Amino acid sequence: MDSIAPTRPAVLARRVMTEDELRDLPLRERKKARTRQALIDTALELFTERGFDGVTLDELCDAVEISKRTFFRTFTSKEDVAGAPTHDLWIAFLDDIESRDPSGAAILPFLCDALLSVIDRMPAEGWTRRVLLNLRLADKTPSLDAHCRYMCDLITRTALDILSRRFDVPPERDDPRLRLALDMAVAAFHHALEGWAADPAEPTRASLTARIRDTFTAVPGALTLLLTPR
């Protein structure tokens, strides 16, 4: 496994692996990965059926047949397990920008390509459903929404550290463009995600990718949009 940069906070240090990589893990590590996925799937289904506050941590652990000690080796809270589908995407995004060759690309296309690349690598089985359940729960659960916002800010600041370390960019105190570009990328992703989740057609990975491309394409025009009286 590749080493994680020292600037990466511990909560973001777990590497998100592809299905091929998971198959190559030792048996013990595969069992841990299966337990983690079972926790995510069971939590999302129970929270959706009974409400986030209607399921205790003890009940979740009993449903997966694990101890609370095992749970806390994997997640920090109920909010952490419910937000895992989108958090995993962003952790993979951080891994990607750690090694992606920019090839002279501008920052927004670089960030867009990284997001599209990691979406393509997310698990094929059930990933879009998990993301949808995650979004719907966050929309009606203040504590989960707050946790997701906290993680989003942490990921943005971590991405800023990674890019500042890898590339020759001015410090943020002197030049805010890199941070602003990251903020715009996150906003573009969330806009695309919200539209994707609200679409009456069945959401797919391909439709999410298309929305992200369209939204990033619209960003430059948003910066020059003129306001004229009606």
C-alpha positions in Angstrom: 0.0 0.0 0.0 1.2 3.5 -0.8 2.3 5.6 2.1 0.0 8.4 3.2 1.4 11.9 3.2 2.1 13.2 6.8 -0.3 16.1 6.2 -3.3 13.7 5.8 -5.5 13.7 9.0 -6.0 10.3 10.5 -9.7 10.2 9.7 -8.7 10.5 6.0 -5.8 8.2 6.0 -7.6 5.0 5.0 -7.0 4.2 1.4 -10.1 3.3 -0.8 -9.2 0.2 -2.8 -10.6 -1.1 -6.1 -12.4 -4.4 -6.2 -9.3 -6.0 -7.9 -7.1 -4.8 -5.0 -9.5 -6.1 -2.4 -9.4 -9.6 -4.0 -5.6 -9.6 -3.7 -5.7 -8.8 0.1 -4.9 -11.5 2.7 -7.9 -13.3 4.1 -8.0 -11.3 7.4 -8.0 -8.0 5.5 -10.7 -9.2 3.2 -12.9 -10.1 6.2 -12.3 -6.6 7.6 -13.3 -5.1 4.3 -16.5 -7.3 4.1 -17.4 -6.3 7.7 -17.0 -2.6 6.9 -19.2 -3.0 3.8 -21.8 -4.9 5.7 -21.9 -2.1 8.3 -22.4 0.5 5.6 -25.1 -1.4 3.8 -27.0 -2.4 7.0 -26.8 1.1 8.5 -28.1 2.8 5.4 -31.0 0.3 5.1 -31.9 0.5 8.8 -31.6 4.3 9.0 -33.7 4.7 5.9 -36.4 2.3 7.2 -36.6 3.4 10.8 -35.0 6.8 10.8 -31.4 7.8 11.9 -32.4 8.3 15.5 -34.6 5.2 15.5 -31.6 2.8 15.3 -29.2 2.5 18.2 -25.6 1.6 17.8 -26.2 -1.6 19.7 -29.0 -2.5 17.3 -26.8 -1.8 14.3 -23.9 -3.9 15.7 -26.4 -6.8 16.6 -27.7 -6.7 13.0 -24.2 -7.2 11.6 -23.2 -9.6 14.4 -20.2 -7.6 15.6 -19.2 -6.0 18.9 -19.2 -2.2 19.5 -15.4 -2.5 19.9 -15.2 -3.8 16.3 -17.5 -1.0 15.1 -15.2 1.6 16.6 -12.2 0.1 15.0 -13.9 0.9 11.7 -16.0 4.0 12.2 -16.1 6.8 14.7 -19.9 7.2 14.9 -23.3 6.5 13.3 -22.8 9.6 11.3 -19.5 8.3 10.1 -20.9 5.0 8.8 -23.9 6.7 7.2 -21.7 9.2 5.3 -19.2 6.6 4.2 -20.3 6.3 0.5 -19.5 9.9 -0.3 -16.6 10.1 2.1 -15.0 7.2 0.4 -15.2 9.0 -2.9 -13.4 12.1 -1.5 -10.7 10.0 0.2 -10.1 8.3 -3.2 -10.0 11.8 -4.7 -7.2 12.8 -2.2 -5.3 9.6 -3.2 -5.7 10.5 -6.9 -4.4 14.1 -6.6 -1.4 12.8 -4.6 -0.1 11.2 -7.8 -1.9 12.5 -10.8 0.3 14.1 -13.5 -1.1 17.5 -14.3 0.5 17.6 -17.7 0.2 21.4 -17.7 -3.5 21.3 -17.1 -5.4 24.2 -15.5 -6.5 23.6 -12.0 -10.3 23.1 -12.6 -9.9 20.5 -15.4 -7.3 18.7 -13.2 -9.7 18.5 -10.3 -12.6 17.5 -12.6 -10.5 14.7 -14.1 -9.6 13.4 -10.7 -13.2 13.3 -9.6 -14.3 11.5 -12.7 -11.5 9.0 -12.4 -12.4 8.0 -8.8 -16.1 7.8 -9.6 -15.2 5.3 -12.3 -13.2 3.3 -9.8 -15.9 3.1 -7.1 -17.3 -0.4 -6.5 -19.6 -1.5 -9.3 -22.1 -3.3 -7.1 -24.6 -1.0 -5.3 -22.5 2.2 -5.1 -25.0 4.6 -6.6 -27.8 3.3 -4.3 -25.5 3.8 -1.3 -24.8 7.4 -2.3 -28.5 8.1 -2.8 -29.4 6.8 0.6 -26.5 8.7 2.1 -27.8 12.0 0.5 -31.4 11.4 1.5 -30.5 10.7 5.1 -28.2 13.7 5.4 -31.0 15.9 4.0 -33.3 15.1 6.9 -30.7 14.4 9.7 -29.1 17.5 11.1 -26.3 15.6 12.9 -25.4 13.7 9.7 -25.5 16.8 7.6 -23.2 18.6 10.1 -20.8 15.7 10.0 -20.7 15.6 6.2 -20.1 19.4 6.1 -17.2 19.0 8.6 -15.7 16.2 6.5 -16.1 18.3 3.3 -14.2 21.2 4.9 -11.5 18.8 6.2 -11.1 17.2 2.7 -10.9 20.6 1.1 -8.1 21.8 3.5 -6.3 18.5 3.0 -6.5 18.8 -0.8 -5.1 22.3 -0.5 -2.1 20.9 1.6 -1.5 18.2 -1.0 -1.6 20.5 -4.0 0.5 23.2 -2.2 3.1 20.5 -1.4 3.2 19.0 -4.9 3.1 22.0 -7.1 4.7 25.4 -7.3 1.8 27.6 -6.2 1.8 30.8 -4.1 0.9 30.5 -0.4 -2.8 31.0 0.2 -2.1 34.1 2.3 -0.6 35.7 -0.8 -2.8 34.2 -3.5 -6.2 32.7 -2.8 -6.7 31.2 -6.3 -5.9 27.6 -5.4 -8.3 27.5 -2.4 -11.0 29.3 -4.5 -10.6 26.7 -7.3 -11.0 23.9 -4.8 -14.1 25.5 -3.3 -15.5 25.9 -6.8 -14.8 22.3 -7.6 -16.5 21.1 -4.4 -19.5 23.4 -5.1 -19.7 22.1 -8.7 -19.6 18.5 -7.5 -22.4 19.1 -5.0 -24.5 20.9 -7.5 -24.1 18.0 -9.9 -24.8 15.5 -7.2 -28.0 17.2 -6.0 -29.4 17.4 -9.6 -28.4 13.8 -10.2 -30.2 12.6 -7.0 -33.3 14.6 -7.8 -33.6 13.3 -11.4 -36.8 11.2 -11.8 -34.8 8.9 -14.1 -32.9 6.1 -12.4 -29.6 7.6 -11.3 -26.5 5.9 -12.8 -22.8 6.3 -12.7 -22.8 7.5 -16.3 -25.5 10.1 -15.6 -23.5 11.4 -12.6 -20.4 11.7 -14.7 -22.3 13.6 -17.4 -23.7 16.1 -14.8 -20.3 16.7 -13.3 -18.8 17.4 -16.7 -21.6 19.8 -17.6 -21.3 21.6 -14.2 -17.6 22.1 -14.4 -18.0 23.4 -17.9 -20.4 26.0 -16.6 -18.1 27.3 -13.9 -16.1 29.8 -16.1 -19.4 31.3 -17.4 -20.7 31.7 -13.9 -17.8 33.9 -13.0 -18.6 36.3 -15.9 -22.4 36.2 -15.7 -23.7 39.7 -16.1 -26.7 40.9 -14.1 -29.1 43.0 -16.2 -32.4 44.5 -15.0 -35.6 42.8 -16.1 
